[in-house]
Amino acid sequence: MFIISLSYKTSLENVEHFIPEHNDFLEKHYHSGNFIASGRKDPRTGGIILANGNSKDEIEKIIKEDPFYIHQIADYNIIEFIPTKYNEHFKFFIKNA
């Protein structure tokens, strides 16, 4: 499982311009099962995506499809973690649970 932390490196006006394309990217990966949750940081300096993937390389490949990546709107920090405790309702997302 991965936490993808996006940090904007441009104005919010420029970010807003690419939100529709970014949302299409998110929807594609929700439907594929790669993304579990996403949202804005507060304060609005970027966003967070909780993702499932087989490897960090796979997640990096997915990120390269994001319009925010393509148009250099955000920097990305990928943190891999192995869930060892979780709510039973979350078990569906845990591999090898």
ChimeraX commands (.cxc) that place a marker at each C-alpha (Angstrom):
marker #1 position 0.00,0.00,0.00 radius 0.5
marker #1 position 1.21,3.51,-0.75 radius 0.5
marker #1 position 0.62,7.06,0.38 radius 0.5
marker #1 position 1.18,9.48,-2.49 radius 0.5
marker #1 position 1.67,13.03,-1.26 radius 0.5
marker #1 position 1.36,15.75,-3.89 radius 0.5
marker #1 position 2.77,19.22,-3.26 radius 0.5
marker #1 position 1.75,22.00,-5.62 radius 0.5
marker #1 position 4.60,23.91,-7.21 radius 0.5
marker #1 position 2.50,26.47,-9.06 radius 0.5
marker #1 position -0.38,28.86,-8.33 radius 0.5
marker #1 position -3.80,27.56,-7.29 radius 0.5
marker #1 position -5.18,29.27,-10.42 radius 0.5
marker #1 position -2.98,27.01,-12.54 radius 0.5
marker #1 position -3.92,23.99,-10.41 radius 0.5
marker #1 position -7.63,24.72,-10.94 radius 0.5
marker #1 position -7.12,24.75,-14.71 radius 0.5
marker #1 position -6.02,21.08,-14.62 radius 0.5
marker #1 position -8.51,19.78,-12.02 radius 0.5
marker #1 position -10.96,18.27,-14.58 radius 0.5
marker #1 position -8.15,16.28,-16.27 radius 0.5
marker #1 position -6.73,15.28,-12.87 radius 0.5
marker #1 position -10.20,14.04,-11.78 radius 0.5
marker #1 position -10.43,11.91,-14.95 radius 0.5
marker #1 position -7.04,10.41,-14.06 radius 0.5
marker #1 position -8.26,9.66,-10.52 radius 0.5
marker #1 position -11.47,8.05,-11.79 radius 0.5
marker #1 position -9.51,5.78,-14.14 radius 0.5
marker #1 position -7.46,4.45,-11.25 radius 0.5
marker #1 position -10.41,4.15,-8.87 radius 0.5
marker #1 position -12.07,1.92,-11.48 radius 0.5
marker #1 position -8.89,-0.14,-11.90 radius 0.5
marker #1 position -8.71,-0.68,-8.14 radius 0.5
marker #1 position -5.39,1.13,-7.70 radius 0.5
marker #1 position -6.77,4.09,-5.75 radius 0.5
marker #1 position -8.60,3.76,-2.44 radius 0.5
marker #1 position -9.02,7.38,-1.26 radius 0.5
marker #1 position -7.85,10.84,-2.26 radius 0.5
marker #1 position -8.32,14.45,-1.31 radius 0.5
marker #1 position -6.90,17.90,-0.77 radius 0.5
marker #1 position -4.46,18.83,1.95 radius 0.5
marker #1 position -5.62,21.44,4.44 radius 0.5
marker #1 position -4.26,24.04,3.96 radius 0.5
marker #1 position -4.53,23.56,0.21 radius 0.5
marker #1 position -0.89,22.97,-0.66 radius 0.5
marker #1 position -1.44,19.69,-2.51 radius 0.5
marker #1 position -3.23,16.39,-2.06 radius 0.5
marker #1 position -3.00,12.82,-0.82 radius 0.5
marker #1 position -3.79,9.58,-2.65 radius 0.5
marker #1 position -4.01,6.25,-0.83 radius 0.5
marker #1 position -3.12,3.57,-3.37 radius 0.5
marker #1 position -2.78,-0.17,-3.74 radius 0.5
marker #1 position -0.08,-1.46,-6.03 radius 0.5
marker #1 position 2.33,-4.33,-6.52 radius 0.5
marker #1 position 5.44,-2.16,-6.38 radius 0.5
marker #1 position 6.71,1.38,-6.08 radius 0.5
marker #1 position 7.69,1.17,-9.76 radius 0.5
marker #1 position 4.05,0.47,-10.66 radius 0.5
marker #1 position 2.88,3.50,-8.65 radius 0.5
marker #1 position 5.54,5.70,-10.27 radius 0.5
marker #1 position 4.32,4.58,-13.70 radius 0.5
marker #1 position 0.72,5.44,-12.76 radius 0.5
marker #1 position 1.75,8.89,-11.50 radius 0.5
marker #1 position 3.35,9.69,-14.84 radius 0.5
marker #1 position -0.19,9.60,-16.34 radius 0.5
marker #1 position -1.42,12.37,-14.01 radius 0.5
marker #1 position -1.92,15.72,-15.77 radius 0.5
marker #1 position -0.45,17.34,-12.64 radius 0.5
marker #1 position 2.74,15.37,-13.34 radius 0.5
marker #1 position 2.68,15.89,-17.10 radius 0.5
marker #1 position 2.24,19.68,-16.77 radius 0.5
marker #1 position 4.61,19.99,-13.79 radius 0.5
marker #1 position 1.87,21.19,-11.43 radius 0.5
marker #1 position 2.96,19.06,-8.46 radius 0.5
marker #1 position 5.85,17.16,-6.94 radius 0.5
marker #1 position 5.17,13.64,-5.65 radius 0.5
marker #1 position 6.42,11.82,-2.57 radius 0.5
marker #1 position 5.61,8.09,-2.49 radius 0.5
marker #1 position 5.62,6.33,0.87 radius 0.5
marker #1 position 5.22,2.55,0.88 radius 0.5
marker #1 position 3.81,0.94,4.01 radius 0.5
marker #1 position 2.57,-2.47,5.12 radius 0.5
marker #1 position -0.70,-2.27,7.05 radius 0.5
marker #1 position -0.52,-4.43,10.17 radius 0.5
marker #1 position -3.57,-3.04,12.00 radius 0.5
marker #1 position -6.72,-1.83,10.33 radius 0.5
marker #1 position -10.49,-1.59,10.74 radius 0.5
marker #1 position -12.26,-4.78,9.62 radius 0.5
marker #1 position -14.21,-2.74,7.04 radius 0.5
marker #1 position -10.85,-1.89,5.44 radius 0.5
marker #1 position -9.79,-5.56,5.13 radius 0.5
marker #1 position -11.02,-5.68,1.52 radius 0.5
marker #1 position -8.11,-3.40,0.50 radius 0.5
marker #1 position -5.38,-5.29,2.35 radius 0.5
marker #1 position -3.42,-7.80,0.30 radius 0.5
marker #1 position -2.70,-11.12,2.04 radius 0.5
marker #1 position -5.07,-10.25,4.90 radius 0.5
marker link #1:1,2 radius 0.2
marker link #1:2,3 radius 0.2
marker link #1:3,4 radius 0.2
marker link #1:4,5 radius 0.2
marker link #1:5,6 radius 0.2
marker link #1:6,7 radius 0.2
marker link #1:7,8 radius 0.2
marker link #1:8,9 radius 0.2
marker link #1:9,10 radius 0.2
marker link #1:10,11 radius 0.2
marker link #1:11,12 radius 0.2
marker link #1:12,13 radius 0.2
marker link #1:13,14 radius 0.2
marker link #1:14,15 radius 0.2
marker link #1:15,16 radius 0.2
marker link #1:16,17 radius 0.2
marker link #1:17,18 radius 0.2
marker link #1:18,19 radius 0.2
marker link #1:19,20 radius 0.2
marker link #1:20,21 radius 0.2
marker link #1:21,22 radius 0.2
marker link #1:22,23 radius 0.2
marker link #1:23,24 radius 0.2
marker link #1:24,25 radius 0.2
marker link #1:25,26 radius 0.2
marker link #1:26,27 radius 0.2
marker link #1:27,28 radius 0.2
marker link #1:28,29 radius 0.2
marker link #1:29,30 radius 0.2
marker link #1:30,31 radius 0.2
marker link #1:31,32 radius 0.2
marker link #1:32,33 radius 0.2
marker link #1:33,34 radius 0.2
marker link #1:34,35 radius 0.2
marker link #1:35,36 radius 0.2
marker link #1:36,37 radius 0.2
marker link #1:37,38 radius 0.2
marker link #1:38,39 radius 0.2
marker link #1:39,40 radius 0.2
marker link #1:40,41 radius 0.2
marker link #1:41,42 radius 0.2
marker link #1:42,43 radius 0.2
marker link #1:43,44 radius 0.2
marker link #1:44,45 radius 0.2
marker link #1:45,46 radius 0.2
marker link #1:46,47 radius 0.2
marker link #1:47,48 radius 0.2
marker link #1:48,49 radius 0.2
marker link #1:49,50 radius 0.2
marker link #1:50,51 radius 0.2
marker link #1:51,52 radius 0.2
marker link #1:52,53 radius 0.2
marker link #1:53,54 radius 0.2
marker link #1:54,55 radius 0.2
marker link #1:55,56 radius 0.2
marker link #1:56,57 radius 0.2
marker link #1:57,58 radius 0.2
marker link #1:58,59 radius 0.2
marker link #1:59,60 radius 0.2
marker link #1:60,61 radius 0.2
marker link #1:61,62 radius 0.2
marker link #1:62,63 radius 0.2
marker link #1:63,64 radius 0.2
marker link #1:64,65 radius 0.2
marker link #1:65,66 radius 0.2
marker link #1:66,67 radius 0.2
marker link #1:67,68 radius 0.2
marker link #1:68,69 radius 0.2
marker link #1:69,70 radius 0.2
marker link #1:70,71 radius 0.2
marker link #1:71,72 radius 0.2
marker link #1:72,73 radius 0.2
marker link #1:73,74 radius 0.2
marker link #1:74,75 radius 0.2
marker link #1:75,76 radius 0.2
marker link #1:76,77 radius 0.2
marker link #1:77,78 radius 0.2
marker link #1:78,79 radius 0.2
marker link #1:79,80 radius 0.2
marker link #1:80,81 radius 0.2
marker link #1:81,82 radius 0.2
marker link #1:82,83 radius 0.2
marker link #1:83,84 radius 0.2
marker link #1:84,85 radius 0.2
marker link #1:85,86 radius 0.2
marker link #1:86,87 radius 0.2
marker link #1:87,88 radius 0.2
marker link #1:88,89 radius 0.2
marker link #1:89,90 radius 0.2
marker link #1:90,91 radius 0.2
marker link #1:91,92 radius 0.2
marker link #1:92,93 radius 0.2
marker link #1:93,94 radius 0.2
marker link #1:94,95 radius 0.2
marker link #1:95,96 radius 0.2
marker link #1:96,97 radius 0.2
view
